[in-house]
Amino acid sequence: MSTLIQSFENLRDNKVLRCCADFEAHTLHMDTRTEAGEKVSVHFTGLMAHWFENVIQDNILFGMDEITVDGFLEQYKDLLGRTIPYGFPACCGIEELRRRMERERIRVFVIDSSLGLCGFVLAQEVELQCP
């Protein structure tokens, strides 16, 4: 069974210029630049949580995929097992998290890196603004 819903190919090899979460507005904004120098902005709305690791000054994305909630829970089960007791990504158990994500229509966006930043964003919507 495939957990992949869709891939965002226009982010491959983009350099991350900035990333900003607005917790009050439940948004996350990421500006990137292609190898050709064109700006691609990624806007997540209905933000539930995000988790990034290996963040450095010169982050280069490998890409971004949307995966199923079940795929997310399996892929990140070790991380969630350590963090859910402390309220991340929500104050609940795994099954309650699954129900909440389904009820609130939370989608899972996994960001892979060629260099630096990787992780995931849990949000209701994503919009890419390309030239």
CNS distance restraints for C-alpha pairs under 8 A (distance, minus, plus):
assign (resid   3 and name CA) (resid  67 and name CA) 5.26 0.50 0.50
assign (resid   3 and name CA) (resid  68 and name CA) 5.20 0.50 0.50
assign (resid   3 and name CA) (resid  70 and name CA) 7.51 0.50 0.50
assign (resid   3 and name CA) (resid  71 and name CA) 5.16 0.50 0.50
assign (resid   4 and name CA) (resid  65 and name CA) 6.95 0.50 0.50
assign (resid   4 and name CA) (resid  66 and name CA) 6.19 0.50 0.50
assign (resid   4 and name CA) (resid  67 and name CA) 4.50 0.50 0.50
assign (resid   4 and name CA) (resid  68 and name CA) 6.53 0.50 0.50
assign (resid   5 and name CA) (resid  65 and name CA) 7.41 0.50 0.50
assign (resid   5 and name CA) (resid  66 and name CA) 5.36 0.50 0.50
assign (resid   5 and name CA) (resid  67 and name CA) 5.15 0.50 0.50
assign (resid   5 and name CA) (resid  68 and name CA) 6.59 0.50 0.50
assign (resid   6 and name CA) (resid  65 and name CA) 5.75 0.50 0.50
assign (resid   6 and name CA) (resid  66 and name CA) 5.23 0.50 0.50
assign (resid   6 and name CA) (resid  67 and name CA) 7.16 0.50 0.50
assign (resid   7 and name CA) (resid  63 and name CA) 7.66 0.50 0.50
assign (resid   7 and name CA) (resid  64 and name CA) 6.02 0.50 0.50
assign (resid   7 and name CA) (resid  65 and name CA) 4.32 0.50 0.50
assign (resid   7 and name CA) (resid  66 and name CA) 6.28 0.50 0.50
assign (resid   8 and name CA) (resid  12 and name CA) 7.86 0.50 0.50
assign (resid   8 and name CA) (resid  63 and name CA) 6.56 0.50 0.50
assign (resid   8 and name CA) (resid  64 and name CA) 5.38 0.50 0.50
assign (resid   8 and name CA) (resid  65 and name CA) 6.04 0.50 0.50
assign (resid   9 and name CA) (resid  63 and name CA) 6.37 0.50 0.50
assign (resid   9 and name CA) (resid  64 and name CA) 7.34 0.50 0.50
assign (resid  10 and name CA) (resid  63 and name CA) 7.86 0.50 0.50
assign (resid  11 and name CA) (resid  32 and name CA) 7.85 0.50 0.50
assign (resid  11 and name CA) (resid  34 and name CA) 7.52 0.50 0.50
assign (resid  11 and name CA) (resid  40 and name CA) 7.60 0.50 0.50
assign (resid  11 and name CA) (resid  61 and name CA) 6.71 0.50 0.50
assign (resid  11 and name CA) (resid  62 and name CA) 7.30 0.50 0.50
assign (resid  11 and name CA) (resid  63 and name CA) 5.28 0.50 0.50
assign (resid  11 and name CA) (resid  64 and name CA) 6.82 0.50 0.50
assign (resid  12 and name CA) (resid  61 and name CA) 5.84 0.50 0.50
assign (resid  12 and name CA) (resid  62 and name CA) 4.87 0.50 0.50
assign (resid  12 and name CA) (resid  63 and name CA) 4.53 0.50 0.50
assign (resid  12 and name CA) (resid  64 and name CA) 7.78 0.50 0.50
assign (resid  13 and name CA) (resid  34 and name CA) 6.78 0.50 0.50
assign (resid  13 and name CA) (resid  35 and name CA) 7.00 0.50 0.50
assign (resid  13 and name CA) (resid  60 and name CA) 5.74 0.50 0.50
assign (resid  13 and name CA) (resid  61 and name CA) 5.13 0.50 0.50
assign (resid  13 and name CA) (resid  62 and name CA) 5.37 0.50 0.50
assign (resid  13 and name CA) (resid  63 and name CA) 7.13 0.50 0.50
assign (resid  13 and name CA) (resid 114 and name CA) 7.09 0.50 0.50
assign (resid  14 and name CA) (resid  32 and name CA) 5.77 0.50 0.50
assign (resid  14 and name CA) (resid  33 and name CA) 5.24 0.50 0.50
assign (resid  14 and name CA) (resid  34 and name CA) 4.55 0.50 0.50
assign (resid  14 and name CA) (resid  35 and name CA) 6.45 0.50 0.50
assign (resid  14 and name CA) (resid  60 and name CA) 5.56 0.50 0.50
assign (resid  14 and name CA) (resid  61 and name CA) 5.39 0.50 0.50
assign (resid  14 and name CA) (resid  62 and name CA) 7.60 0.50 0.50
assign (resid  15 and name CA) (resid  32 and name CA) 5.31 0.50 0.50
assign (resid  15 and name CA) (resid  33 and name CA) 5.23 0.50 0.50
assign (resid  15 and name CA) (resid  34 and name CA) 6.55 0.50 0.50
assign (resid  15 and name CA) (resid  35 and name CA) 7.82 0.50 0.50
assign (resid  15 and name CA) (resid  58 and name CA) 6.87 0.50 0.50
assign (resid  15 and name CA) (resid  59 and name CA) 5.73 0.50 0.50
assign (resid  15 and name CA) (resid  60 and name CA) 4.40 0.50 0.50
assign (resid  15 and name CA) (resid  61 and name CA) 6.33 0.50 0.50
assign (resid  16 and name CA) (resid  30 and name CA) 7.18 0.50 0.50
assign (resid  16 and name CA) (resid  31 and name CA) 6.10 0.50 0.50
assign (resid  16 and name CA) (resid  32 and name CA) 4.40 0.50 0.50
assign (resid  16 and name CA) (resid  33 and name CA) 6.67 0.50 0.50
assign (resid  16 and name CA) (resid  58 and name CA) 7.13 0.50 0.50
assign (resid  16 and name CA) (resid  59 and name CA) 5.43 0.50 0.50
assign (resid  16 and name CA) (resid  60 and name CA) 6.12 0.50 0.50
assign (resid  16 and name CA) (resid  61 and name CA) 7.21 0.50 0.50
assign (resid  17 and name CA) (resid  30 and name CA) 7.50 0.50 0.50
assign (resid  17 and name CA) (resid  31 and name CA) 5.42 0.50 0.50
assign (resid  17 and name CA) (resid  32 and name CA) 5.21 0.50 0.50
assign (resid  17 and name CA) (resid  33 and name CA) 6.97 0.50 0.50
assign (resid  18 and name CA) (resid  30 and name CA) 5.67 0.50 0.50
assign (resid  18 and name CA) (resid  31 and name CA) 5.36 0.50 0.50
assign (resid  18 and name CA) (resid  32 and name CA) 7.22 0.50 0.50
assign (resid  19 and name CA) (resid  28 and name CA) 7.23 0.50 0.50
assign (resid  19 and name CA) (resid  29 and name CA) 5.64 0.50 0.50
assign (resid  19 and name CA) (resid  30 and name CA) 4.31 0.50 0.50
assign (resid  19 and name CA) (resid  31 and name CA) 6.53 0.50 0.50
assign (resid  20 and name CA) (resid  28 and name CA) 5.65 0.50 0.50
assign (resid  20 and name CA) (resid  29 and name CA) 5.28 0.50 0.50
assign (resid  20 and name CA) (resid  30 and name CA) 6.50 0.50 0.50
assign (resid  21 and name CA) (resid  26 and name CA) 7.63 0.50 0.50
assign (resid  21 and name CA) (resid  27 and name CA) 5.82 0.50 0.50
assign (resid  21 and name CA) (resid  28 and name CA) 4.21 0.50 0.50
assign (resid  21 and name CA) (resid  29 and name CA) 6.37 0.50 0.50
assign (resid  22 and name CA) (resid  26 and name CA) 5.79 0.50 0.50
assign (resid  22 and name CA) (resid  27 and name CA) 5.22 0.50 0.50
assign (resid  22 and name CA) (resid  28 and name CA) 6.14 0.50 0.50
assign (resid  23 and name CA) (resid  27 and name CA) 6.56 0.50 0.50
assign (resid  23 and name CA) (resid  47 and name CA) 7.81 0.50 0.50
assign (resid  26 and name CA) (resid  45 and name CA) 6.11 0.50 0.50
assign (resid  26 and name CA) (resid  46 and name CA) 5.26 0.50 0.50
assign (resid  26 and name CA) (resid  47 and name CA) 4.56 0.50 0.50
assign (resid  26 and name CA) (resid  48 and name CA) 6.99 0.50 0.50
assign (resid  27 and name CA) (resid  43 and name CA) 7.21 0.50 0.50
assign (resid  27 and name CA) (resid  44 and name CA) 5.46 0.50 0.50
assign (resid  27 and name CA) (resid  45 and name CA) 4.60 0.50 0.50
assign (resid  27 and name CA) (resid  46 and name CA) 6.22 0.50 0.50
assign (resid  27 and name CA) (resid  47 and name CA) 5.23 0.50 0.50
assign (resid  28 and name CA) (resid  43 and name CA) 6.02 0.50 0.50
assign (resid  28 and name CA) (resid  44 and name CA) 5.07 0.50 0.50
assign (resid  28 and name CA) (resid  45 and name CA) 6.75 0.50 0.50
assign (resid  28 and name CA) (resid  47 and name CA) 6.85 0.50 0.50
assign (resid  29 and name CA) (resid  41 and name CA) 7.27 0.50 0.50
assign (resid  29 and name CA) (resid  42 and name CA) 5.79 0.50 0.50
assign (resid  29 and name CA) (resid  43 and name CA) 4.71 0.50 0.50
assign (resid  29 and name CA) (resid  44 and name CA) 6.31 0.50 0.50
assign (resid  30 and name CA) (resid  41 and name CA) 5.79 0.50 0.50
assign (resid  30 and name CA) (resid  42 and name CA) 5.08 0.50 0.50
assign (resid  30 and name CA) (resid  43 and name CA) 6.58 0.50 0.50
assign (resid  31 and name CA) (resid  39 and name CA) 6.98 0.50 0.50
assign (resid  31 and name CA) (resid  40 and name CA) 6.06 0.50 0.50
assign (resid  31 and name CA) (resid  41 and name CA) 4.46 0.50 0.50
assign (resid  31 and name CA) (resid  42 and name CA) 6.30 0.50 0.50
assign (resid  32 and name CA) (resid  39 and name CA) 5.73 0.50 0.50
assign (resid  32 and name CA) (resid  40 and name CA) 5.16 0.50 0.50
assign (resid  32 and name CA) (resid  41 and name CA) 6.03 0.50 0.50
assign (resid  32 and name CA) (resid  42 and name CA) 7.90 0.50 0.50
assign (resid  33 and name CA) (resid  37 and name CA) 5.63 0.50 0.50
assign (resid  33 and name CA) (resid  38 and name CA) 5.39 0.50 0.50
assign (resid  33 and name CA) (resid  39 and name CA) 4.48 0.50 0.50
assign (resid  33 and name CA) (resid  40 and name CA) 5.90 0.50 0.50
assign (resid  34 and name CA) (resid  38 and name CA) 5.23 0.50 0.50
assign (resid  34 and name CA) (resid  39 and name CA) 6.45 0.50 0.50
assign (resid  34 and name CA) (resid  40 and name CA) 7.26 0.50 0.50
assign (resid  38 and name CA) (resid 130 and name CA) 7.88 0.50 0.50
assign (resid  38 and name CA) (resid 131 and name CA) 6.80 0.50 0.50
assign (resid  39 and name CA) (resid 130 and name CA) 6.62 0.50 0.50
assign (resid  39 and name CA) (resid 131 and name CA) 6.88 0.50 0.50
assign (resid  40 and name CA) (resid 128 and name CA) 6.77 0.50 0.50
assign (resid  40 and name CA) (resid 129 and name CA) 5.64 0.50 0.50
assign (resid  40 and name CA) (resid 130 and name CA) 4.77 0.50 0.50
assign (resid  40 and name CA) (resid 131 and name CA) 7.12 0.50 0.50
assign (resid  41 and name CA) (resid 128 and name CA) 5.64 0.50 0.50
assign (resid  41 and name CA) (resid 129 and name CA) 5.06 0.50 0.50
assign (resid  41 and name CA) (resid 130 and name CA) 6.71 0.50 0.50
assign (resid  42 and name CA) (resid 126 and name CA) 6.94 0.50 0.50
assign (resid  42 and name CA) (resid 127 and name CA) 5.83 0.50 0.50
assign (resid  42 and name CA) (resid 128 and name CA) 4.64 0.50 0.50
assign (resid  42 and name CA) (resid 129 and name CA) 6.49 0.50 0.50
assign (resid  43 and name CA) (resid 126 and name CA) 5.56 0.50 0.50
assign (resid  43 and name CA) (resid 127 and name CA) 5.17 0.50 0.50
assign (resid  43 and name CA) (resid 128 and name CA) 6.40 0.50 0.50
assign (resid  44 and name CA) (resid 123 and name CA) 6.21 0.50 0.50
assign (resid  44 and name CA) (resid 124 and name CA) 7.48 0.50 0.50
assign (resid  44 and name CA) (resid 125 and name CA) 5.67 0.50 0.50
assign (resid  44 and name CA) (resid 126 and name CA) 4.46 0.50 0.50
assign (resid  44 and name CA) (resid 127 and name CA) 6.58 0.50 0.50
assign (resid  45 and name CA) (resid 123 and name CA) 6.00 0.50 0.50
assign (resid  45 and name CA) (resid 124 and name CA) 6.01 0.50 0.50
assign (resid  45 and name CA) (resid 125 and name CA) 5.25 0.50 0.50
assign (resid  45 and name CA) (resid 126 and name CA) 6.39 0.50 0.50
assign (resid  46 and name CA) (resid 106 and name CA) 7.77 0.50 0.50
assign (resid  46 and name CA) (resid 123 and name CA) 5.04 0.50 0.50
assign (resid  46 and name CA) (resid 124 and name CA) 4.75 0.50 0.50
assign (resid  46 and name CA) (resid 125 and name CA) 6.48 0.50 0.50
assign (resid  47 and name CA) (resid 121 and name CA) 7.63 0.50 0.50
assign (resid  47 and name CA) (resid 122 and name CA) 6.07 0.50 0.50
assign (resid  47 and name CA) (resid 123 and name CA) 4.19 0.50 0.50
assign (resid  47 and name CA) (resid 124 and name CA) 6.56 0.50 0.50
assign (resid  48 and name CA) (resid  89 and name CA) 7.31 0.50 0.50
assign (resid  48 and name CA) (resid 106 and name CA) 7.48 0.50 0.50
assign (resid  48 and name CA) (resid 121 and name CA) 7.97 0.50 0.50
assign (resid  48 and name CA) (resid 122 and name CA) 5.42 0.50 0.50
assign (resid  48 and name CA) (resid 123 and name CA) 5.51 0.50 0.50
assign (resid  49 and name CA) (resid  88 and name CA) 7.77 0.50 0.50
assign (resid  49 and name CA) (resid  89 and name CA) 5.71 0.50 0.50
assign (resid  49 and name CA) (resid 121 and name CA) 6.16 0.50 0.50
assign (resid  49 and name CA) (resid 122 and name CA) 5.26 0.50 0.50
assign (resid  49 and name CA) (resid 123 and name CA) 7.17 0.50 0.50
assign (resid  50 and name CA) (resid  89 and name CA) 7.81 0.50 0.50
assign (resid  50 and name CA) (resid 119 and name CA) 7.63 0.50 0.50
assign (resid  50 and name CA) (resid 120 and name CA) 5.68 0.50 0.50
assign (resid  50 and name CA) (resid 121 and name CA) 4.30 0.50 0.50
assign (resid  50 and name CA) (resid 122 and name CA) 5.95 0.50 0.50
assign (resid  51 and name CA) (resid 119 and name CA) 5.41 0.50 0.50
assign (resid  51 and name CA) (resid 120 and name CA) 5.44 0.50 0.50
assign (resid  51 and name CA) (resid 121 and name CA) 6.56 0.50 0.50
assign (resid  52 and name CA) (resid 117 and name CA) 6.25 0.50 0.50
assign (resid  52 and name CA) (resid 118 and name CA) 5.44 0.50 0.50
assign (resid  52 and name CA) (resid 119 and name CA) 4.36 0.50 0.50
assign (resid  52 and name CA) (resid 120 and name CA) 6.51 0.50 0.50
assign (resid  53 and name CA) (resid 116 and name CA) 7.65 0.50 0.50
assign (resid  53 and name CA) (resid 117 and name CA) 5.74 0.50 0.50
assign (resid  53 and name CA) (resid 118 and name CA) 5.67 0.50 0.50
assign (resid  53 and name CA) (resid 119 and name CA) 6.16 0.50 0.50
assign (resid  54 and name CA) (resid 116 and name CA) 4.87 0.50 0.50
assign (resid  54 and name CA) (resid 117 and name CA) 5.02 0.50 0.50
assign (resid  54 and name CA) (resid 118 and name CA) 6.67 0.50 0.50
assign (resid  55 and name CA) (resid  59 and name CA) 6.72 0.50 0.50
assign (resid  55 and name CA) (resid 116 and name CA) 5.18 0.50 0.50
assign (resid  55 and name CA) (resid 117 and name CA) 4.40 0.50 0.50
assign (resid  55 and name CA) (resid 118 and name CA) 7.52 0.50 0.50
assign (resid  56 and name CA) (resid 116 and name CA) 5.53 0.50 0.50
assign (resid  56 and name CA) (resid 117 and name CA) 6.76 0.50 0.50
assign (resid  58 and name CA) (resid 115 and name CA) 7.46 0.50 0.50
assign (resid  58 and name CA) (resid 116 and name CA) 7.12 0.50 0.50
assign (resid  59 and name CA) (resid 113 and name CA) 7.45 0.50 0.50
assign (resid  59 and name CA) (resid 114 and name CA) 7.87 0.50 0.50
assign (resid  59 and name CA) (resid 115 and name CA) 5.42 0.50 0.50
assign (resid  59 and name CA) (resid 116 and name CA) 4.67 0.50 0.50
assign (resid  59 and name CA) (resid 117 and name CA) 5.50 0.50 0.50
assign (resid  60 and name CA) (resid 113 and name CA) 5.93 0.50 0.50
assign (resid  60 and name CA) (resid 114 and name CA) 5.47 0.50 0.50
assign (resid  60 and name CA) (resid 115 and name CA) 4.95 0.50 0.50
assign (resid  60 and name CA) (resid 116 and name CA) 6.46 0.50 0.50
assign (resid  60 and name CA) (resid 117 and name CA) 7.24 0.50 0.50
assign (resid  61 and name CA) (resid 111 and name CA) 7.30 0.50 0.50
assign (resid  61 and name CA) (resid 112 and name CA) 6.10 0.50 0.50
assign (resid  61 and name CA) (resid 113 and name CA) 4.24 0.50 0.50
assign (resid  61 and name CA) (resid 114 and name CA) 5.42 0.50 0.50
assign (resid  61 and name CA) (resid 115 and name CA) 6.76 0.50 0.50
assign (resid  61 and name CA) (resid 116 and name CA) 7.87 0.50 0.50
assign (resid  61 and name CA) (resid 117 and name CA) 7.20 0.50 0.50
assign (resid  61 and name CA) (resid 118 and name CA) 7.70 0.50 0.50
assign (resid  62 and name CA) (resid 111 and name CA) 7.61 0.50 0.50
assign (resid  62 and name CA) (resid 112 and name CA) 5.21 0.50 0.50
assign (resid  62 and name CA) (resid 113 and name CA) 4.38 0.50 0.50
assign (resid  62 and name CA) (resid 114 and name CA) 4.76 0.50 0.50
assign (resid  62 and name CA) (resid 115 and name CA) 7.92 0.50 0.50
assign (resid  63 and name CA) (resid 111 and name CA) 6.00 0.50 0.50
assign (resid  63 and name CA) (resid 112 and name CA) 5.47 0.50 0.50
assign (resid  63 and name CA) (resid 113 and name CA) 6.76 0.50 0.50
assign (resid  64 and name CA) (resid 109 and name CA) 6.53 0.50 0.50
assign (resid  64 and name CA) (resid 110 and name CA) 5.55 0.50 0.50
assign (resid  64 and name CA) (resid 111 and name CA) 4.48 0.50 0.50
assign (resid  64 and name CA) (resid 112 and name CA) 6.20 0.50 0.50
assign (resid  65 and name CA) (resid 109 and name CA) 5.59 0.50 0.50
assign (resid  65 and name CA) (resid 110 and name CA) 5.29 0.50 0.50
assign (resid  65 and name CA) (resid 111 and name CA) 6.67 0.50 0.50
assign (resid  66 and name CA) (resid 107 and name CA) 7.26 0.50 0.50
assign (resid  66 and name CA) (resid 108 and name CA) 5.54 0.50 0.50
assign (resid  66 and name CA) (resid 109 and name CA) 4.43 0.50 0.50
assign (resid  66 and name CA) (resid 110 and name CA) 6.22 0.50 0.50
assign (resid  67 and name CA) (resid  71 and name CA) 6.25 0.50 0.50
assign (resid  67 and name CA) (resid  72 and name CA) 6.68 0.50 0.50
assign (resid  67 and name CA) (resid 107 and name CA) 7.68 0.50 0.50
assign (resid  67 and name CA) (resid 108 and name CA) 5.63 0.50 0.50
assign (resid  67 and name CA) (resid 109 and name CA) 6.43 0.50 0.50
assign (resid  67 and name CA) (resid 110 and name CA) 7.20 0.50 0.50
assign (resid  68 and name CA) (resid  72 and name CA) 6.22 0.50 0.50
assign (resid  68 and name CA) (resid 107 and name CA) 7.43 0.50 0.50
assign (resid  68 and name CA) (resid 108 and name CA) 6.62 0.50 0.50
assign (resid  69 and name CA) (resid  73 and name CA) 6.18 0.50 0.50
assign (resid  69 and name CA) (resid  98 and name CA) 7.11 0.50 0.50
assign (resid  69 and name CA) (resid 101 and name CA) 7.65 0.50 0.50
assign (resid  69 and name CA) (resid 107 and name CA) 7.08 0.50 0.50
assign (resid  69 and name CA) (resid 108 and name CA) 6.50 0.50 0.50
assign (resid  70 and name CA) (resid  74 and name CA) 6.22 0.50 0.50
assign (resid  70 and name CA) (resid  98 and name CA) 7.99 0.50 0.50
assign (resid  71 and name CA) (resid  75 and name CA) 5.94 0.50 0.50
assign (resid  72 and name CA) (resid  76 and name CA) 5.89 0.50 0.50
assign (resid  72 and name CA) (resid  77 and name CA) 7.91 0.50 0.50
assign (resid  72 and name CA) (resid 108 and name CA) 6.92 0.50 0.50
assign (resid  73 and name CA) (resid  77 and name CA) 5.44 0.50 0.50
assign (resid  73 and name CA) (resid  80 and name CA) 7.81 0.50 0.50
assign (resid  73 and name CA) (resid  94 and name CA) 7.82 0.50 0.50
assign (resid  76 and name CA) (resid  80 and name CA) 6.05 0.50 0.50
assign (resid  77 and name CA) (resid  81 and name CA) 5.89 0.50 0.50
assign (resid  78 and name CA) (resid  82 and name CA) 6.52 0.50 0.50
assign (resid  79 and name CA) (resid  83 and name CA) 6.17 0.50 0.50
assign (resid  80 and name CA) (resid  84 and name CA) 5.45 0.50 0.50
assign (resid  80 and name CA) (resid  88 and name CA) 7.54 0.50 0.50
assign (resid  80 and name CA) (resid  89 and name CA) 7.84 0.50 0.50
assign (resid  80 and name CA) (resid  94 and name CA) 7.78 0.50 0.50
assign (resid  81 and name CA) (resid  85 and name CA) 7.52 0.50 0.50
assign (resid  82 and name CA) (resid  86 and name CA) 7.93 0.50 0.50
assign (resid  83 and name CA) (resid  87 and name CA) 6.60 0.50 0.50
assign (resid  83 and name CA) (resid  88 and name CA) 5.27 0.50 0.50
assign (resid  83 and name CA) (resid  89 and name CA) 7.39 0.50 0.50
assign (resid  84 and name CA) (resid  88 and name CA) 4.86 0.50 0.50
assign (resid  84 and name CA) (resid  89 and name CA) 6.40 0.50 0.50
assign (resid  84 and name CA) (resid  90 and name CA) 6.55 0.50 0.50
assign (resid  84 and name CA) (resid  91 and name CA) 6.40 0.50 0.50
assign (resid  84 and name CA) (resid  92 and name CA) 6.59 0.50 0.50
assign (resid  84 and name CA) (resid  93 and name CA) 6.63 0.50 0.50
assign (resid  84 and name CA) (resid  94 and name CA) 7.74 0.50 0.50
assign (resid  85 and name CA) (resid  91 and name CA) 7.16 0.50 0.50
assign (resid  85 and name CA) (resid  92 and name CA) 7.54 0.50 0.50
assign (resid  85 and name CA) (resid  93 and name CA) 7.82 0.50 0.50
assign (resid  86 and name CA) (resid  91 and name CA) 7.25 0.50 0.50
assign (resid  87 and name CA) (resid  91 and name CA) 4.19 0.50 0.50
assign (resid  87 and name CA) (resid  92 and name CA) 7.12 0.50 0.50
assign (resid  90 and name CA) (resid  97 and name CA) 6.83 0.50 0.50
assign (resid  92 and name CA) (resid  96 and name CA) 5.77 0.50 0.50
assign (resid  92 and name CA) (resid  97 and name CA) 6.16 0.50 0.50
assign (resid  93 and name CA) (resid  97 and name CA) 6.06 0.50 0.50
assign (resid  94 and name CA) (resid  98 and name CA) 6.25 0.50 0.50
assign (resid  95 and name CA) (resid  99 and name CA) 6.30 0.50 0.50
assign (resid  96 and name CA) (resid 100 and name CA) 6.07 0.50 0.50
assign (resid  97 and name CA) (resid 101 and name CA) 6.07 0.50 0.50
assign (resid  98 and name CA) (resid 102 and name CA) 6.24 0.50 0.50
assign (resid  99 and name CA) (resid 103 and name CA) 5.98 0.50 0.50
assign (resid 100 and name CA) (resid 104 and name CA) 5.96 0.50 0.50
assign (resid 101 and name CA) (resid 105 and name CA) 5.71 0.50 0.50
assign (resid 101 and name CA) (resid 106 and name CA) 4.74 0.50 0.50
assign (resid 101 and name CA) (resid 107 and name CA) 7.49 0.50 0.50
assign (resid 102 and name CA) (resid 106 and name CA) 6.36 0.50 0.50
assign (resid 104 and name CA) (resid 124 and name CA) 7.53 0.50 0.50
assign (resid 105 and name CA) (resid 124 and name CA) 5.83 0.50 0.50
assign (resid 106 and name CA) (resid 122 and name CA) 6.12 0.50 0.50
assign (resid 106 and name CA) (resid 123 and name CA) 5.13 0.50 0.50
assign (resid 106 and name CA) (resid 124 and name CA) 4.55 0.50 0.50
assign (resid 106 and name CA) (resid 125 and name CA) 7.92 0.50 0.50
assign (resid 107 and name CA) (resid 122 and name CA) 5.71 0.50 0.50
assign (resid 107 and name CA) (resid 123 and name CA) 5.40 0.50 0.50
assign (resid 107 and name CA) (resid 124 and name CA) 5.48 0.50 0.50
assign (resid 107 and name CA) (resid 125 and name CA) 7.18 0.50 0.50
assign (resid 108 and name CA) (resid 120 and name CA) 6.98 0.50 0.50
assign (resid 108 and name CA) (resid 121 and name CA) 6.07 0.50 0.50
assign (resid 108 and name CA) (resid 122 and name CA) 4.93 0.50 0.50
assign (resid 108 and name CA) (resid 123 and name CA) 6.75 0.50 0.50
assign (resid 109 and name CA) (resid 120 and name CA) 5.47 0.50 0.50
assign (resid 109 and name CA) (resid 121 and name CA) 5.14 0.50 0.50
assign (resid 109 and name CA) (resid 122 and name CA) 6.44 0.50 0.50
assign (resid 109 and name CA) (resid 123 and name CA) 7.90 0.50 0.50
assign (resid 110 and name CA) (resid 118 and name CA) 7.78 0.50 0.50
assign (resid 110 and name CA) (resid 119 and name CA) 5.91 0.50 0.50
assign (resid 110 and name CA) (resid 120 and name CA) 4.33 0.50 0.50
assign (resid 110 and name CA) (resid 121 and name CA) 6.55 0.50 0.50
assign (resid 111 and name CA) (resid 117 and name CA) 7.89 0.50 0.50
assign (resid 111 and name CA) (resid 118 and name CA) 5.14 0.50 0.50
assign (resid 111 and name CA) (resid 119 and name CA) 5.23 0.50 0.50
assign (resid 111 and name CA) (resid 120 and name CA) 5.60 0.50 0.50
assign (resid 111 and name CA) (resid 121 and name CA) 7.89 0.50 0.50
assign (resid 112 and name CA) (resid 117 and name CA) 7.44 0.50 0.50
assign (resid 112 and name CA) (resid 118 and name CA) 4.84 0.50 0.50
assign (resid 112 and name CA) (resid 119 and name CA) 6.67 0.50 0.50
assign (resid 113 and name CA) (resid 117 and name CA) 5.82 0.50 0.50
assign (resid 113 and name CA) (resid 118 and name CA) 5.27 0.50 0.50
